[in-house]
Amino acid sequence: MVSKLLAVGAFASTTLAHGLVQSFLTDGTFNQGFLLDYYYQKQQGQKTPDVAGWYAENLDNGFIAPDAFSTADIICHKNAEPGTASAKVAAGGKVDFQWNTWPESHVGPVITYVAPYTGDASSIDKTSLKWVKIEEAGYDASKKSWAAVDMISTNNTWTTTVPSTLKAGKYVFRHEIIALHSAGQDNGAQNYPQCVNIEVTGDGTELPDGVEGTKLYTPSDAGIKFDVYSSFDSYPIPGPKLMSGGGNGTPTTPGNGEQSEAPASSAPAATSAAAKPSATATPSATATPSGGNGGDDGALPESFTLDTFIAWLKKNAGTGGQKVRRHAREF
C-alpha cells in the first residue's frame, strides 16, 4: 500500500507540478496556446485544434535538463511540433504570456527569443531555426527577487515588448523559464521552453544573426550551474547576447487582475478553453483501465500503465490530486 501511495505521489507530481503557456495575448488579442488535453486527443486519433502554440509532450517532470541541451527537445520542449496557426503583433507591441501555474520554489530567469521562418507554420523545421534573444530578466538585487517568482504575483503573466526595430515577418517566439532551485548540482537546472507562432508587422529592418537551439546553452554555463542558496549579488543570465533594442520584460497583470478570457470570436472553434488557467493543468484523459485491472474496490492495480493510472486517479483521487505539486528536486 505504501509503495502504491508513493507511486501516486510520483505520477501526480510529475503530471501537475509544472507550468506551461496555455494562452497568450498579442496587443490585447487572445490566442490559444497548447493544452495538455491536446496530447490525449492526439493519442486517441482525434484532430487537435489549429492553434499558434506548439504541441509538446512535457508530461513527465515537465523540464529539459542540461544533459539534453544538445538535443532537439531544448528547442521547444519534449517532442515538440509546430503550431498550425499564427498570431499577429506589431513591432513595438506587447505579448502577454499566460502560464497556467508556477511553483514559488522554482526561482530563476525569464528569457524570450524569436526565430524567423518562411512558408506554412505547420512545415517549420525546428532544428533549422536560428534564435535571437529579445528579452531577459534574472535576479533583481535591489528587491532580492527573481523574475520567475515576480511573475507569480501577477497571475502568472509575463509581458514581452517586441523590439520596435525588429524586421517584419513570421517568427517562432520561444519563451522560457529556467528553474534554478537545484542548479547548484550538476545537471540540476530545469529549462521550460514554450513556443508560439507570431507574425510581426511594421517597418522594422533589424534581424541579427541567430543561434541554433541546440547551441543556446551548455551545462557548464555560469547561469546554468548556479547555487541560489549561496551568497550572491548578481546572476549571469545564460544564452547569447541580447538584441539591440531588446528589454528585460515585465510581470504584468492584464486588465483588472484576472487573466483574459477567450472571446468567442477569437478562440478556435475546436476548443472552448479560455485563457484563465486553473490552479493546475489536469489532463482530461478518457482512457480506461485495460483488462479490468483497476477492480471495483478502488485499489490501484499491482501493475499499471500511465493511461491506466490517470484513469484510476481521475476516478478515485478527485480534486485532491491537484494538491500534489512537488517533486523530489524541490527538497
C-alpha positions in Angstrom: 0.0 0.0 0.0 2.8 2.4 0.9 4.6 1.7 -2.4 1.3 2.5 -4.3 0.9 5.7 -2.4 4.4 6.7 -3.4 3.6 5.9 -7.0 0.6 8.0 -6.8 2.6 10.9 -5.5 5.3 10.5 -8.1 2.9 10.3 -11.0 0.7 13.2 -9.7 3.6 15.5 -9.0 5.1 14.9 -12.5 1.8 15.5 -14.1 0.7 18.5 -12.2 3.6 20.3 -10.6 4.9 22.4 -13.5 3.6 25.2 -15.7 3.1 25.9 -19.4 2.0 28.8 -21.5 -1.6 27.8 -22.3 -2.6 31.1 -23.8 -1.1 34.5 -24.8 -2.2 37.9 -25.8 -0.8 39.9 -28.7 -1.5 43.6 -28.3 -4.5 42.6 -26.2 -5.9 39.9 -28.6 -6.4 36.4 -27.1 -4.6 33.5 -28.7 -4.9 29.8 -27.6 -1.6 28.1 -26.7 -1.0 24.4 -26.2 -3.2 22.5 -23.7 -2.3 19.1 -22.2 -5.7 17.9 -23.4 -4.4 18.0 -27.0 -1.8 15.3 -26.2 -4.6 12.9 -25.2 -6.7 13.9 -28.2 -3.8 13.1 -30.5 -3.1 9.8 -28.8 -6.7 8.8 -29.4 -6.5 9.7 -33.1 -8.6 12.9 -32.7 -7.8 16.1 -34.6 -6.4 18.8 -32.4 -7.4 22.4 -32.8 -5.4 24.7 -35.1 -3.6 26.9 -32.5 -0.5 29.1 -32.5 1.0 27.3 -29.5 3.4 24.4 -30.2 2.5 20.8 -29.3 4.8 19.2 -26.8 4.9 16.1 -24.7 6.1 17.5 -21.4 4.0 15.2 -19.3 6.8 13.8 -17.0 8.7 16.3 -14.8 8.0 19.0 -17.4 11.5 20.3 -18.0 14.6 19.8 -20.1 17.7 19.1 -18.1 21.2 20.3 -19.1 22.3 16.8 -20.3 19.7 17.3 -23.1 20.8 20.7 -24.2 22.4 19.2 -27.4 19.1 17.5 -28.3 16.1 18.9 -30.2 14.0 18.8 -27.0 15.7 22.0 -25.8 14.3 24.0 -28.7 10.5 24.0 -27.9 10.3 21.2 -25.3 9.9 17.4 -25.5 9.0 16.0 -28.9 7.7 19.5 -29.9 5.8 20.0 -33.1 4.9 23.4 -34.6 1.5 25.0 -34.0 -0.6 25.1 -37.2 -1.9 28.7 -36.7 -0.2 32.1 -36.1 -1.0 35.2 -34.1 0.0 38.7 -35.1 1.7 41.6 -33.3 3.1 44.9 -34.3 6.8 45.7 -33.8 7.0 47.7 -30.5 3.8 45.9 -29.4 3.3 43.5 -26.4 3.0 39.8 -26.0 1.5 38.6 -22.7 2.5 35.0 -22.0 0.0 33.5 -19.6 1.3 30.5 -17.7 -1.3 28.2 -16.1 0.8 27.8 -12.9 4.3 28.2 -11.5 5.8 26.9 -8.2 7.2 29.6 -5.9 10.2 27.3 -5.2 11.3 27.4 -8.8 13.3 30.6 -8.8 15.1 31.7 -12.0 15.3 33.9 -15.1 12.7 34.5 -17.7 14.0 34.7 -21.3 12.4 35.3 -24.7 13.8 34.6 -28.2 12.5 34.9 -31.7 13.4 32.9 -34.8 12.2 33.7 -38.3 10.6 31.2 -40.6 9.1 31.1 -44.1 6.2 29.1 -45.6 3.4 27.4 -43.6 3.7 27.2 -39.8 2.9 23.5 -39.9 6.1 22.8 -42.0 8.6 24.5 -39.7 11.8 22.6 -39.1 12.6 23.4 -35.5 16.2 22.2 -35.9 16.9 24.9 -38.6 15.5 27.8 -36.6 18.1 30.5 -35.5 17.2 32.2 -32.3 17.7 35.8 -31.4 17.3 36.9 -27.7 14.9 39.9 -27.4 14.5 40.0 -23.7 15.9 38.7 -20.4 15.2 39.2 -16.7 17.0 37.4 -13.9 17.8 38.5 -10.3 16.9 41.9 -9.0 19.4 42.6 -6.3 17.6 45.8 -5.1 14.5 43.7 -4.4 16.2 40.4 -3.8 13.7 38.8 -6.1 13.8 36.5 -9.2 11.9 37.2 -12.4 10.0 33.8 -12.3 8.7 34.5 -8.8 7.7 38.1 -9.6 5.5 36.6 -12.4 3.5 34.6 -9.9 2.3 37.8 -8.2 0.8 39.0 -11.5 -1.4 36.0 -12.0 1.4 34.0 -13.8 1.5 36.5 -16.7 4.7 37.8 -18.3 4.7 40.7 -20.8 7.4 40.9 -23.5 7.8 44.1 -25.6 8.7 43.3 -29.2 11.7 45.4 -30.2 10.3 48.3 -32.4 13.2 47.8 -34.8 12.5 44.0 -35.4 12.1 43.2 -39.1 8.6 42.3 -40.1 7.9 38.7 -40.9 6.9 35.3 -39.5 8.5 34.2 -36.2 8.5 31.5 -33.7 8.6 33.1 -30.2 10.5 30.9 -27.7 9.5 32.0 -24.1 11.4 30.2 -21.4 11.8 30.0 -17.6 14.9 28.3 -16.2 14.3 27.0 -12.7 17.4 27.1 -10.5 16.3 25.6 -7.2 18.6 22.5 -7.8 21.1 24.2 -10.1 23.9 24.1 -7.6 24.5 20.5 -8.6 25.5 19.0 -12.0 22.5 18.6 -14.3 20.3 20.4 -11.8 18.9 23.3 -13.8 15.4 22.9 -15.3 14.5 24.6 -18.6 10.9 25.1 -19.6 10.9 26.3 -23.2 7.5 27.3 -24.7 7.0 28.1 -28.3 4.2 30.0 -30.2 3.9 31.3 -33.8 3.6 35.1 -34.2 3.8 37.3 -37.3 5.4 40.7 -36.6 4.2 43.7 -38.6 5.7 47.1 -39.0 8.6 48.8 -40.8 11.5 47.5 -38.7 14.6 46.3 -40.5 16.7 44.7 -37.8 17.3 41.0 -37.5 20.6 39.9 -36.0 22.2 36.5 -36.8 20.7 33.9 -34.6 21.9 30.8 -32.8 20.7 27.2 -33.3 18.5 26.0 -30.4 20.9 23.2 -29.5 23.7 25.7 -29.0 21.9 28.2 -26.8 23.4 26.8 -23.6 25.9 24.4 -22.2 25.7 22.5 -18.9 28.7 24.4 -17.5 27.4 28.0 -18.3 27.6 30.2 -15.2 23.9 30.9 -15.3 23.0 27.2 -15.7 25.1 25.8 -12.9 24.3 28.3 -10.1 23.8 27.9 -6.4 20.9 30.1 -5.4 21.4 29.2 -1.7 24.9 30.8 -1.7 25.7 34.5 -1.1 25.5 36.5 -4.3 24.6 40.0 -5.5 24.1 39.2 -9.2 23.2 36.4 -11.6 24.7 35.9 -15.1 21.7 35.2 -17.4 22.8 32.4 -19.8 22.4 32.4 -23.6 23.5 34.6 -26.5 23.7 38.4 -26.1 20.5 40.5 -26.0 19.4 42.1 -29.3 19.9 45.8 -29.6 16.6 47.3 -28.5 15.7 44.2 -26.5 14.3 44.6 -23.0 14.1 43.0 -19.6 10.4 42.1 -19.7 7.9 42.7 -17.0 5.5 40.6 -15.0 2.1 42.1 -15.8 -1.5 41.6 -14.7 -3.8 42.2 -17.7 -6.9 44.3 -17.2 -8.5 44.0 -13.8 -6.1 41.5 -12.4 -7.6 38.4 -13.9 -6.1 36.6 -16.9 -8.1 37.5 -20.0 -10.9 35.2 -21.1 -11.0 34.0 -24.7 -13.6 36.0 -26.7 -15.9 33.8 -28.7 -14.7 35.4 -31.9 -11.0 34.7 -31.3 -11.0 31.3 -29.7 -10.5 28.3 -32.0 -13.8 26.6 -32.9 -12.4 23.2 -31.9 -12.0 24.2 -28.2 -13.8 26.3 -25.6 -10.7 26.7 -23.5 -10.3 30.2 -22.0 -7.1 32.0 -21.2 -7.8 32.0 -17.5 -5.9 29.0 -16.1 -7.0 26.7 -13.4 -4.8 26.1 -10.4 -3.2 23.1 -12.2 -3.2 21.6 -15.7 -5.3 18.5 -15.2 -5.4 16.3 -18.3 -8.8 15.3 -19.4 -7.9 11.8 -20.4 -10.6 9.5 -21.4 -8.6 6.3 -21.3 -10.0 3.5 -19.1 -8.0 0.7 -17.3 -7.3 -2.2 -19.6 -8.1 -5.8 -18.7 -10.2 -4.8 -15.6 -7.0 -4.4 -13.5 -8.5 -1.5 -11.7 -11.1 -3.6 -9.9 -14.3 -2.3 -8.4 -12.8 -1.7 -4.9 -10.9 1.5 -5.9 -7.5 -0.2 -5.4 -4.6 0.7 -7.7 -3.6 -2.5 -9.6 -0.2 -4.0 -8.9 1.0 -3.1 -12.4 -0.3 -0.3 -14.5 0.5 2.0 -17.4 0.4 5.8 -17.5 -3.1 5.8 -19.1 -4.3 3.2 -16.6 -3.0 5.3 -13.7 -4.5 8.6 -15.0 -7.9 6.9 -15.4 -7.6 5.4 -11.8 -6.6 8.8 -10.4 -9.5 10.6 -12.0 -11.9 8.0 -10.6 -10.6 7.7 -7.1 -8.5 10.8 -6.3 -10.9 13.5 -7.3 -9.7 17.1 -7.0 -7.5 16.1 -4.1 -4.8 15.1 -6.6 -4.5 18.7 -7.6 -2.9 19.5 -4.3 0.1 17.3 -5.0 2.5 19.8 -6.6 6.0 18.9 -5.5 8.7 16.5 -6.8 11.9 15.4 -5.3 14.0 18.2 -6.7 12.1 20.7 -4.6 13.5 19.4 -1.3 
